[in-house]
Amino acid sequence: MRVRVSLLQALRKRDMIASVMNRRTALSLFAAHVAASPLMKADVMDQDVNGPINVHEFEEVAKRKLHKLAYDFIAGGVEDERTLRANIEAIGHWDLVPRVMVDVTNVDLSLELFGQKLDSPIIISPTGGKDLVMPGAEEIVAKAALNSKTLLCSATGAKKLLDAGEPLQWWINGIGQPNKAAAVNFAKRTEDGGGKAIVLTVDNAYQSNRDRNNRNRFDYGMMRMGPPKPGEAPRKPINPAKAAMWLPHTPNLTWDYIDWVRSASNLPIILKGILAPEDAELAVQRGASGISVSNHGGRQLDGAIGSLDALPDVVEAVAGRIPVLVDGGLRRGNDILKALALGARAVLVGRAPLWGLGAFGQPGVERVMWMLNAELKLAMALAGQPKLSTITRRLVRKHVA
Ligand SMILES: Cc1cc2nc3c(=O)[nH]c(=O)nc-3n(C[C@H](O)[C@H](O)[C@H](O)COP(=O)(O)O)c2cc1C
């Protein structure tokens, strides 16, 4: 009888334990499910600058936080966005062939470029319209560049820091001036203001045809004023985006511009937006100090070649006479490593820091720049490349489909 009772008790206990276990298991399964759900992931990612684990996730957060007009303005390309995609696809046209048994205890990202000592070959590319993200964004990005020891290329935003004697490394960006007097004035002001190079954007003759902006009834006036605020009365249009609008920017820019600047300043002149090897040759002949292979992040001529597809021919044409830089689609350290292996001395990143800015403001930009540098350093280590100078064309091969 006693045996039967204790057996019964044991069975009940087992059932109780089983039911507790089941509840526990169920609870923990539920918790894991909630944590993995896109909603929870978004919540964690959106609140902490250390939440996103890569540039792609910074973009996800920025997309959730930004006005749709602003997100589309930044993310978008031109027309069917073939070139926007081509930049990403071009990175996939190259495979890394890493070396091993090399001492990579220390990996050094530093370099000298146009006489300037840089901590890293990753430069912040000029991006107009930052105020769509937040007011005062140019200065915020400049502070982030200073804190993350990143060379900044921008049209504005650096003045206060340079006037205060901060060691910000800054290249000015412009689309050129219509005559020699204005170009001379611009060059002198830049030199006096502490700019260390002039980056002339050469692919911006006209406002390009950006379908997303046209569809969103975007107003280019918002690049200064920011997107409409909730509840705000409709604004008077300033410069509304229209399909295939004919809006000249610098239609009369020619190679003479280099002579104009040279007559007034010794600053290096870097031409941003070269894709054809013929133009690379002309740039060298006409006295450019450097060129940047770029299709403006797929934002000017749709159908233009992807940056890493264009880079090898340009590097060959230049044949080491001046430094070649590149931008377009670079989101990972290993993308950048491929660009360097294809002959770029340094790279520029446009959208990546903007995603940091849109997600978390200044700390977001700093985090993105830190992340790209850390990823590049690790990629170099794993590819057996302790210094930038050890990276050669042998590190990449054309991808075989
Ligand atoms: C929102 C935005 C604004 C830009 N504005 C300029 C500009 O004013 N001048 C310029 O030369 N390039 C401009 N660009 C192009 C970038 O400098 C750079 O060439 C391009 O973004 C690189 O591609 P990535 O965004 O894939 O890194 C802009 C790009 C974006 C995304």
The ligand as an SDF file (V2000), in Angstrom:
LIG
                    3D

 31 33  0  0  0  0  0  0  0  0999 V2000
   22.7650   62.4090  -50.3810 C   0  0  0  0  0  0  0  0  0  0  0  0
   23.9660   62.5480  -51.2590 C   0  0  0  0  0  0  0  0  0  0  0  0
   24.4080   63.7890  -51.6420 C   0  0  0  0  0  0  0  0  0  0  0  0
   25.5450   63.9130  -52.4440 C   0  0  0  0  0  0  0  0  0  0  0  0
   26.0160   65.1610  -52.7580 N   0  0  0  0  0  0  0  0  0  0  0  0
   27.1720   65.2830  -53.4540 C   0  0  0  0  0  0  0  0  0  0  0  0
   27.7430   66.5640  -53.6950 C   0  0  0  0  0  0  0  0  0  0  0  0
   27.2090   67.5830  -53.2950 O   0  0  0  0  0  0  0  0  0  0  0  0
   28.9040   66.6270  -54.4100 N   0  0  0  0  0  0  0  0  0  0  0  0
   29.5170   65.4890  -54.8620 C   0  0  0  0  0  0  0  0  0  0  0  0
   30.5640   65.5770  -55.4930 O   0  0  0  0  0  0  0  0  0  0  0  0
   29.0110   64.2680  -54.6220 N   0  0  0  0  0  0  0  0  0  0  0  0
   27.8690   64.1410  -53.9260 C   0  0  0  0  0  0  0  0  0  0  0  0
   27.3630   62.9080  -53.6650 N   0  0  0  0  0  0  0  0  0  0  0  0
   28.1070   61.7220  -54.1190 C   0  0  0  0  0  0  0  0  0  0  0  0
   29.0960   61.2500  -53.0520 C   0  0  0  0  0  0  0  0  0  0  0  0
   30.0920   62.1870  -52.8250 O   0  0  0  0  0  0  0  0  0  0  0  0
   29.7570   59.9440  -53.4470 C   0  0  0  0  0  0  0  0  0  0  0  0
   30.3290   60.0810  -54.7290 O   0  0  0  0  0  0  0  0  0  0  0  0
   28.7990   58.7570  -53.4430 C   0  0  0  0  0  0  0  0  0  0  0  0
   27.8420   58.9150  -52.4490 O   0  0  0  0  0  0  0  0  0  0  0  0
   29.5780   57.4750  -53.2240 C   0  0  0  0  0  0  0  0  0  0  0  0
   28.7310   56.3940  -53.2200 O   0  0  0  0  0  0  0  0  0  0  0  0
   28.2030   55.7070  -51.8660 P   0  0  0  0  0  0  0  0  0  0  0  0
   27.1320   56.6060  -51.3380 O   0  0  0  0  0  0  0  0  0  0  0  0
   27.6730   54.4090  -52.3500 O   0  0  0  0  0  0  0  0  0  0  0  0
   29.3620   55.6080  -50.9190 O   0  0  0  0  0  0  0  0  0  0  0  0
   26.2220   62.7680  -52.8890 C   0  0  0  0  0  0  0  0  0  0  0  0
   25.7640   61.5120  -52.4980 C   0  0  0  0  0  0  0  0  0  0  0  0
   24.6460   61.3830  -51.6920 C   0  0  0  0  0  0  0  0  0  0  0  0
   24.2050   60.0120  -51.2620 C   0  0  0  0  0  0  0  0  0  0  0  0
  1  2  1  0
  2  3  1  0
  2 30  2  0
  3  4  2  0
  4  5  1  0
  4 28  1  0
  5  6  2  0
  6  7  1  0
  6 13  1  0
  7  8  2  0
  7  9  1  0
  9 10  1  0
 10 11  2  0
 10 12  1  0
 12 13  2  0
 13 14  1  0
 14 15  1  0
 14 28  1  0
 15 16  1  0
 16 17  1  0
 16 18  1  0
 18 19  1  0
 18 20  1  0
 20 21  1  0
 20 22  1  0
 22 23  1  0
 23 24  1  0
 24 25  2  0
 24 26  1  0
 24 27  1  0
 28 29  2  0
 29 30  1  0
 30 31  1  0
M  END
$$$$
